[in-house]
Amino acid sequence: VASQRGVVSVAPLYVENLGARLRRENQKARPIRVLAFDLNRSLLLDRHGEFASQLSLLERPATALMDRLSRSDYGFEFGSPSSFPQTGELNGKELQIVGAFTSGRDFAHTGNLIMSEANFANYFAHRGSSPLQQVDLGLVKVNPSDDLEEIQQSLIASVGNEVSVLTKAELIEREIALWDRSTPIGVIFTVGTLMGFVVGVIICYQVLATAIADHLSEFATLKAMGYSDGYFVRLTIQQSVYLAGLGFVPGAILSWLLFQFNASFTALPMAMTFDRLMVVLLATLAMCIISGILALRKLFAADPASLF
C-alpha cells in the first residue's frame, strides 16, 4: 500500500473496545476504550496543544494518557499536571496515568486511554501471540495534490475485498449510518423526531383552526364578496410562516442552551451547526404549513349564507 502512487505514508492504529477494563484502588473495574499507535508518527489532531509535550512520557513501560472527559466513576483526577502520575490497573496489570488529553465520550465508551504500541501489546496479549499483527485501522496519508478517488480505487484493487478502503468522509458517514439504523439509540431518536413532528402538526393545527373559527364570519363575508379560495390559502400559509418563525427563534436559542448543558454534563460532542438549524427550520415551516392547510378544510366546506 505504501508504494502506491499518491500515498505519502501508512500507519497502523490499534483500538481495543471490548477487552479493556480499567480500575483504580478501591474502585470497580470499568470498560474503557484504548488507542495505540507508533509514537514517532503524528496521528493525532492536537486541537488543544496537549500531545506534543506528553507523547514522550508514553515511551516508558506501563504508561498511558487518559481522556479528562472520561466518567468520574473511574476515580482518576485531572485537576492539574501535578496530580500525575496516578496508579491504576488495566486488565489486572499496573498502569501509570502520566497525563491527560481532551477528546470526549460517545454512546458506547465512557472513557479513553492512549498508549504506545509496545504497552498495547503487553496489556492485550489475548489478541494473539503477536497482538500488533491485528491492525484495527490503517491510516493512509495521501498527497493532497493527487486525485483522492483515483488513489482509493487503486488501493481497493491492491488489497482486494478483505479490507474496506474508505475516505475520512465515508468512514464518518458509515459510523453515523450505523448508529442511526442499527442501534436502539438511533431508532429512539428517529421515532422521537417523527413523534415530535406529528405532535407539532397537531398543536399548530389547533392554533390555526381556533384562529379561523374565531373569525369565520369575517371569512364568510370575504367569500361572499368574491374572494377566491386561493386568497385564503395564501393568507393561512402566511400566518403559518409567521407562526413557524415566532416558534423557531426561541426554540433555537433554547436548543442551543440545552446542547451546551448536555455537552458539559455528558461529555458527548454536541454541536448546533448551521446545516442542522436549517433542517429544523424547514421542518418547522413544513409542519406549520401542513397544519394551516388542514385547518382550512372547515372554511372551504362552509356555506357563506349559513354563517350570518
DRENDO-1510 file (C-alpha; in Angstrom, 1 decimal, always signed):
<recs>
REC; n; res; u; v; w
REC; 1; VAL; +0.0; +0.0; +0.0 .
REC; 2; ALA; +2.8; +2.4; +0.9 .
REC; 3; SER; +4.3; +2.0; -2.6 .
REC; 4; GLN; +1.0; +3.1; -4.3 .
REC; 5; ARG; +1.2; +6.3; -6.3 .
REC; 6; GLY; -0.1; +9.3; -4.3 .
REC; 7; VAL; +0.4; +7.5; -0.9 .
REC; 8; VAL; +2.7; +9.5; +1.5 .
REC; 9; SER; +2.6; +7.2; +4.5 .
REC; 10; VAL; +0.7; +4.4; +6.1 .
REC; 11; ALA; +0.4; +3.9; +9.9 .
REC; 12; PRO; -1.5; +1.3; +11.9 .
REC; 13; LEU; -3.9; +2.3; +14.7 .
REC; 14; TYR; -4.8; -0.2; +17.3 .
REC; 15; VAL; -8.2; +0.0; +19.1 .
REC; 16; GLU; -9.4; -2.2; +21.9 .
REC; 17; ASN; -13.1; -1.7; +22.7 .
REC; 18; LEU; -14.2; -4.9; +24.4 .
REC; 19; GLY; -11.2; -6.4; +26.3 .
REC; 20; ALA; -10.1; -3.4; +28.3 .
REC; 21; ARG; -11.1; -2.8; +31.9 .
REC; 22; LEU; -9.5; -0.1; +34.0 .
REC; 23; ARG; -9.6; +0.0; +37.8 .
REC; 24; ARG; -8.2; +2.3; +40.4 .
REC; 25; GLU; -7.7; +1.2; +44.0 .
REC; 26; ASN; -11.0; +0.9; +45.9 .
REC; 27; GLN; -12.9; +1.3; +42.6 .
REC; 28; LYS; -14.7; -1.2; +40.4 .
REC; 29; ALA; -13.1; -2.2; +37.1 .
REC; 30; ARG; -14.9; -0.5; +34.2 .
REC; 31; PRO; -14.7; -0.9; +30.5 .
REC; 32; ILE; -12.7; +1.7; +28.6 .
REC; 33; ARG; -11.5; +2.3; +25.0 .
REC; 34; VAL; -7.8; +2.1; +24.4 .
REC; 35; LEU; -6.0; +3.6; +21.4 .
REC; 36; ALA; -2.4; +2.9; +20.5 .
REC; 37; PHE; +0.0; +3.8; +17.7 .
REC; 38; ASP; +3.6; +4.4; +16.8 .
REC; 39; LEU; +4.7; +7.5; +18.9 .
REC; 40; ASN; +7.1; +8.5; +16.1 .
REC; 41; ARG; +4.2; +9.2; +13.7 .
REC; 42; SER; +2.0; +12.3; +14.1 .
REC; 43; LEU; -1.5; +10.7; +14.0 .
REC; 44; LEU; -3.3; +12.9; +16.5 .
REC; 45; LEU; -5.2; +16.1; +15.7 .
REC; 46; ASP; -3.8; +18.3; +18.5 .
REC; 47; ARG; -6.5; +20.9; +18.8 .
REC; 48; HIS; -5.8; +21.8; +22.4 .
REC; 49; GLY; -2.0; +21.6; +22.2 .
REC; 50; GLU; -1.8; +18.7; +24.6 .
REC; 51; PHE; +0.1; +15.9; +22.9 .
REC; 52; ALA; +3.4; +17.5; +21.8 .
REC; 53; SER; +4.8; +17.6; +25.4 .
REC; 54; GLN; +3.2; +14.3; +26.6 .
REC; 55; LEU; +3.8; +11.6; +24.0 .
REC; 56; SER; +7.4; +11.2; +25.1 .
REC; 57; LEU; +6.0; +10.1; +28.5 .
REC; 58; LEU; +4.4; +7.1; +26.8 .
REC; 59; GLU; +7.7; +5.6; +25.8 .
REC; 60; ARG; +8.1; +4.3; +29.4 .
REC; 61; PRO; +6.6; +0.9; +30.2 .
REC; 62; ALA; +3.1; +0.7; +31.7 .
REC; 63; THR; +2.1; +4.3; +31.0 .
REC; 64; ALA; -0.9; +5.9; +29.3 .
REC; 65; LEU; -2.7; +9.2; +28.8 .
REC; 66; MET; -6.3; +9.4; +29.9 .
REC; 67; ASP; -9.2; +11.4; +28.5 .
REC; 68; ARG; -10.1; +14.0; +31.1 .
REC; 69; LEU; -13.7; +13.8; +29.9 .
REC; 70; SER; -13.9; +10.2; +30.9 .
REC; 71; ARG; -16.5; +9.4; +33.5 .
REC; 72; SER; -15.6; +10.3; +37.1 .
REC; 73; ASP; -16.5; +6.7; +38.1 .
REC; 74; TYR; -13.0; +5.6; +37.1 .
REC; 75; GLY; -11.7; +7.5; +40.2 .
REC; 76; PHE; -8.9; +9.5; +38.5 .
REC; 77; GLU; -8.4; +13.2; +38.9 .
REC; 78; PHE; -7.5; +15.8; +36.3 .
REC; 79; GLY; -7.2; +19.0; +38.3 .
REC; 80; SER; -3.6; +19.9; +37.4 .
REC; 81; PRO; -0.4; +18.5; +35.8 .
REC; 82; SER; +1.0; +18.0; +39.3 .
REC; 83; SER; -1.7; +15.4; +40.0 .
REC; 84; PHE; +0.2; +12.9; +37.8 .
REC; 85; PRO; +1.2; +10.1; +37.7 .
REC; 86; GLN; -1.7; +8.2; +39.1 .
REC; 87; THR; -1.7; +4.5; +39.5 .
REC; 88; GLY; -4.4; +2.1; +38.4 .
REC; 89; GLU; -4.8; -1.4; +36.9 .
REC; 90; LEU; -5.6; -2.2; +33.3 .
REC; 91; ASN; -6.7; -5.8; +32.8 .
REC; 92; GLY; -5.1; -6.7; +36.2 .
REC; 93; LYS; -1.7; -5.2; +35.4 .
REC; 94; GLU; -0.4; -2.0; +37.0 .
REC; 95; LEU; -0.8; +1.2; +34.8 .
REC; 96; GLN; +0.5; +4.7; +35.4 .
REC; 97; ILE; -1.7; +7.5; +34.1 .
REC; 98; VAL; +1.0; +10.1; +33.3 .
REC; 99; GLY; -1.1; +12.8; +31.7 .
REC; 100; ALA; -4.4; +13.8; +30.3 .
REC; 101; PHE; -5.9; +14.9; +27.0 .
REC; 102; THR; -9.3; +16.1; +25.8 .
REC; 103; SER; -11.4; +14.0; +23.5 .
REC; 104; GLY; -14.9; +13.1; +24.7 .
REC; 105; ARG; -17.1; +10.1; +25.2 .
REC; 106; ASP; -19.7; +8.5; +23.0 .
REC; 107; PHE; -22.7; +6.3; +23.5 .
REC; 108; ALA; -20.6; +3.1; +23.5 .
REC; 109; HIS; -17.5; +4.3; +25.5 .
REC; 110; THR; -17.3; +6.1; +28.8 .
REC; 111; GLY; -13.6; +6.8; +28.7 .
REC; 112; ASN; -10.4; +6.7; +26.5 .
REC; 113; LEU; -6.8; +5.8; +27.0 .
REC; 114; ILE; -3.8; +6.4; +24.7 .
REC; 115; MET; -0.7; +4.4; +24.9 .
REC; 116; SER; +2.3; +3.2; +22.8 .
REC; 117; GLU; +2.3; +0.1; +20.6 .
REC; 118; ALA; +4.7; -1.7; +23.0 .
REC; 119; ASN; +2.4; -1.2; +26.0 .
REC; 120; PHE; -0.6; -2.1; +24.0 .
REC; 121; ALA; +0.9; -5.5; +23.1 .
REC; 122; ASN; +1.7; -6.1; +26.8 .
REC; 123; TYR; -1.8; -5.4; +28.1 .
REC; 124; PHE; -3.7; -7.2; +25.4 .
REC; 125; ALA; -2.0; -10.4; +24.9 .
REC; 126; HIS; -5.4; -12.1; +24.4 .
REC; 127; ARG; -5.3; -10.7; +20.8 .
REC; 128; GLY; -2.8; -13.5; +20.0 .
REC; 129; SER; +0.9; -14.3; +20.1 .
REC; 130; SER; +1.6; -11.2; +18.1 .
REC; 131; PRO; -1.0; -8.6; +19.2 .
REC; 132; LEU; +0.4; -5.9; +16.9 .
REC; 133; GLN; -0.3; -8.0; +13.8 .
REC; 134; GLN; -4.0; -7.4; +14.3 .
REC; 135; VAL; -4.4; -3.9; +13.0 .
REC; 136; ASP; -7.8; -2.3; +13.6 .
REC; 137; LEU; -7.4; +0.7; +11.4 .
REC; 138; GLY; -4.8; +1.5; +8.8 .
REC; 139; LEU; -4.4; +5.3; +8.3 .
REC; 140; VAL; -3.2; +6.2; +4.9 .
REC; 141; LYS; -1.9; +9.8; +4.3 .
REC; 142; VAL; -2.1; +10.8; +0.6 .
REC; 143; ASN; -0.7; +13.7; -1.4 .
REC; 144; PRO; -3.3; +16.4; -1.3 .
REC; 145; SER; -2.5; +17.4; -4.9 .
REC; 146; ASP; -3.4; +13.9; -6.2 .
REC; 147; ASP; -6.9; +12.7; -7.0 .
REC; 148; LEU; -8.3; +11.1; -3.8 .
REC; 149; GLU; -10.9; +8.9; -5.6 .
REC; 150; GLU; -8.3; +7.6; -8.0 .
REC; 151; ILE; -6.0; +6.7; -5.1 .
REC; 152; GLN; -8.8; +5.0; -3.3 .
REC; 153; GLN; -9.7; +2.8; -6.3 .
REC; 154; SER; -6.1; +1.9; -6.7 .
REC; 155; LEU; -5.9; +0.8; -3.1 .
REC; 156; ILE; -9.1; -1.2; -3.4 .
REC; 157; ALA; -7.6; -3.1; -6.4 .
REC; 158; SER; -4.4; -3.7; -4.4 .
REC; 159; VAL; -5.9; -5.1; -1.2 .
REC; 160; GLY; -9.0; -6.8; -2.6 .
REC; 161; ASN; -12.3; -7.2; -0.8 .
REC; 162; GLU; -10.9; -8.3; +2.6 .
REC; 163; VAL; -10.2; -4.8; +3.6 .
REC; 164; SER; -12.5; -1.7; +3.4 .
REC; 165; VAL; -10.9; +1.3; +1.9 .
REC; 166; LEU; -12.8; +4.4; +2.9 .
REC; 167; THR; -12.1; +8.1; +2.8 .
REC; 168; LYS; -12.5; +10.0; +6.1 .
REC; 169; ALA; -15.8; +11.4; +4.9 .
REC; 170; GLU; -17.0; +7.9; +4.0 .
REC; 171; LEU; -15.9; +6.5; +7.4 .
REC; 172; ILE; -17.8; +9.2; +9.3 .
REC; 173; GLU; -20.9; +8.6; +7.1 .
REC; 174; ARG; -20.8; +4.9; +7.7 .
REC; 175; GLU; -20.5; +5.4; +11.5 .
REC; 176; ILE; -23.4; +7.8; +11.5 .
REC; 177; ALA; -25.5; +5.4; +9.4 .
REC; 178; LEU; -24.6; +2.5; +11.8 .
REC; 179; TRP; -25.8; +4.5; +14.9 .
REC; 180; ASP; -28.9; +5.8; +13.0 .
REC; 181; ARG; -30.2; +2.5; +11.6 .
REC; 182; SER; -28.6; -0.4; +13.6 .
REC; 183; THR; -28.7; +0.6; +17.2 .
REC; 184; PRO; -31.6; +1.2; +19.7 .
REC; 185; ILE; -30.4; +4.8; +20.3 .
REC; 186; GLY; -30.7; +5.6; +16.6 .
REC; 187; VAL; -34.2; +4.1; +16.5 .
REC; 188; ILE; -35.3; +6.1; +19.6 .
REC; 189; PHE; -34.0; +9.4; +18.1 .
REC; 190; THR; -35.7; +8.7; +14.8 .
REC; 191; VAL; -39.1; +7.8; +16.4 .
REC; 192; GLY; -38.7; +10.8; +18.8 .
REC; 193; THR; -38.2; +13.1; +15.8 .
REC; 194; LEU; -41.2; +11.7; +13.9 .
REC; 195; MET; -43.4; +11.9; +17.0 .
REC; 196; GLY; -42.3; +15.5; +17.6 .
REC; 197; PHE; -43.2; +16.4; +14.1 .
REC; 198; VAL; -46.7; +14.8; +14.4 .
REC; 199; VAL; -47.3; +16.4; +17.8 .
REC; 200; GLY; -46.2; +19.8; +16.3 .
REC; 201; VAL; -48.6; +19.4; +13.4 .
REC; 202; ILE; -51.5; +18.7; +15.9 .
REC; 203; ILE; -50.6; +21.7; +18.1 .
REC; 204; CYS; -50.2; +24.1; +15.2 .
REC; 205; TYR; -53.5; +22.8; +13.7 .
REC; 206; GLN; -55.3; +23.6; +16.9 .
REC; 207; VAL; -53.9; +27.1; +17.0 .
REC; 208; LEU; -54.7; +27.9; +13.4 .
REC; 209; ALA; -58.1; +26.1; +13.5 .
REC; 210; THR; -59.1; +28.2; +16.5 .
REC; 211; ALA; -58.0; +31.4; +14.8 .
REC; 212; ILE; -60.1; +30.5; +11.7 .
REC; 213; ALA; -63.1; +29.5; +13.9 .
REC; 214; ASP; -62.9; +32.8; +15.8 .
REC; 215; HIS; -63.0; +34.8; +12.5 .
REC; 216; LEU; -65.2; +32.5; +10.5 .
REC; 217; SER; -67.9; +35.2; +10.0 .
REC; 218; GLU; -65.3; +37.6; +8.6 .
REC; 219; PHE; -64.0; +35.0; +6.2 .
REC; 220; ALA; -67.6; +34.2; +5.2 .
REC; 221; THR; -68.1; +37.9; +4.3 .
REC; 222; LEU; -65.0; +37.9; +2.2 .
REC; 223; LYS; -66.1; +34.7; +0.4 .
REC; 224; ALA; -69.5; +36.3; -0.3 .
REC; 225; MET; -67.7; +39.4; -1.7 .
REC; 226; GLY; -66.0; +37.1; -4.2 .
REC; 227; TYR; -62.6; +36.4; -2.7 .
REC; 228; SER; -61.3; +33.1; -4.0 .
REC; 229; ASP; -60.1; +30.0; -2.1 .
REC; 230; GLY; -56.6; +30.8; -3.3 .
REC; 231; TYR; -56.7; +34.1; -1.3 .
REC; 232; PHE; -57.5; +32.2; +1.9 .
REC; 233; VAL; -54.8; +29.6; +1.2 .
REC; 234; ARG; -52.2; +32.4; +0.8 .
REC; 235; LEU; -53.4; +34.2; +3.9 .
REC; 236; THR; -53.3; +31.0; +6.0 .
REC; 237; ILE; -49.8; +30.0; +4.7 .
REC; 238; GLN; -48.6; +33.5; +5.5 .
REC; 239; GLN; -49.9; +33.1; +9.1 .
REC; 240; SER; -48.3; +29.6; +9.2 .
REC; 241; VAL; -44.9; +31.1; +8.2 .
REC; 242; TYR; -45.2; +33.8; +10.9 .
REC; 243; LEU; -46.1; +31.1; +13.5 .
REC; 244; ALA; -43.1; +29.0; +12.4 .
REC; 245; GLY; -40.8; +32.0; +12.7 .
REC; 246; LEU; -42.0; +33.0; +16.1 .
REC; 247; GLY; -41.7; +29.5; +17.4 .
REC; 248; PHE; -38.3; +28.7; +15.7 .
REC; 249; VAL; -36.3; +31.6; +17.1 .
REC; 250; PRO; -36.9; +31.0; +20.9 .
REC; 251; GLY; -36.8; +27.2; +20.2 .
REC; 252; ALA; -33.3; +27.5; +18.5 .
REC; 253; ILE; -32.0; +29.6; +21.4 .
REC; 254; LEU; -33.3; +27.1; +24.0 .
REC; 255; SER; -32.0; +24.2; +22.0 .
REC; 256; TRP; -28.5; +25.8; +21.8 .
REC; 257; LEU; -28.5; +26.2; +25.6 .
REC; 258; LEU; -29.6; +22.6; +26.1 .
REC; 259; PHE; -26.8; +21.4; +23.7 .
REC; 260; GLN; -24.3; +23.3; +25.8 .
REC; 261; PHE; -25.6; +21.9; +29.0 .
REC; 262; ASN; -25.8; +18.3; +27.7 .
REC; 263; ALA; -22.3; +18.5; +26.2 .
REC; 264; SER; -20.8; +19.7; +29.5 .
REC; 265; PHE; -22.8; +17.2; +31.6 .
REC; 266; THR; -22.3; +14.1; +29.4 .
REC; 267; ALA; -19.0; +15.0; +27.7 .
REC; 268; LEU; -20.6; +13.9; +24.4 .
REC; 269; PRO; -19.7; +16.1; +21.4 .
REC; 270; MET; -22.8; +18.1; +20.6 .
REC; 271; ALA; -22.7; +21.0; +18.1 .
REC; 272; MET; -25.6; +23.1; +16.8 .
REC; 273; THR; -24.4; +23.5; +13.3 .
REC; 274; PHE; -25.9; +25.9; +10.6 .
REC; 275; ASP; -27.0; +22.9; +8.5 .
REC; 276; ARG; -28.8; +21.3; +11.4 .
REC; 277; LEU; -30.6; +24.6; +12.1 .
REC; 278; MET; -31.7; +24.9; +8.5 .
REC; 279; VAL; -33.1; +21.4; +8.5 .
REC; 280; VAL; -35.1; +22.2; +11.7 .
REC; 281; LEU; -36.3; +25.5; +10.2 .
REC; 282; LEU; -37.5; +23.7; +7.0 .
REC; 283; ALA; -39.2; +21.0; +9.1 .
REC; 284; THR; -40.9; +23.7; +11.2 .
REC; 285; LEU; -42.1; +25.5; +8.1 .
REC; 286; ALA; -43.5; +22.3; +6.7 .
REC; 287; MET; -45.2; +21.4; +10.0 .
REC; 288; CYS; -46.9; +24.8; +10.2 .
REC; 289; ILE; -47.9; +24.9; +6.5 .
REC; 290; ILE; -49.4; +21.4; +6.7 .
REC; 291; SER; -51.3; +22.4; +9.8 .
REC; 292; GLY; -52.6; +25.5; +8.1 .
REC; 293; ILE; -53.8; +23.7; +5.0 .
REC; 294; LEU; -55.6; +21.1; +7.3 .
REC; 295; ALA; -57.3; +23.9; +9.2 .
REC; 296; LEU; -58.7; +25.5; +6.0 .
REC; 297; ARG; -60.9; +22.5; +5.4 .
REC; 298; LYS; -63.6; +23.8; +7.7 .
REC; 299; LEU; -63.6; +27.2; +5.9 .
REC; 300; PHE; -63.8; +25.6; +2.4 .
REC; 301; ALA; -66.7; +23.4; +3.5 .
REC; 302; ALA; -68.7; +26.3; +5.0 .
REC; 303; ASP; -71.6; +27.9; +3.2 .
REC; 304; PRO; -71.3; +31.7; +3.4 .
REC; 305; ALA; -75.1; +32.2; +3.7 .
REC; 306; SER; -75.3; +29.9; +6.7 .
REC; 307; LEU; -72.6; +31.8; +8.7 .
REC; 308; PHE; -74.6; +35.1; +9.2 .
</recs>
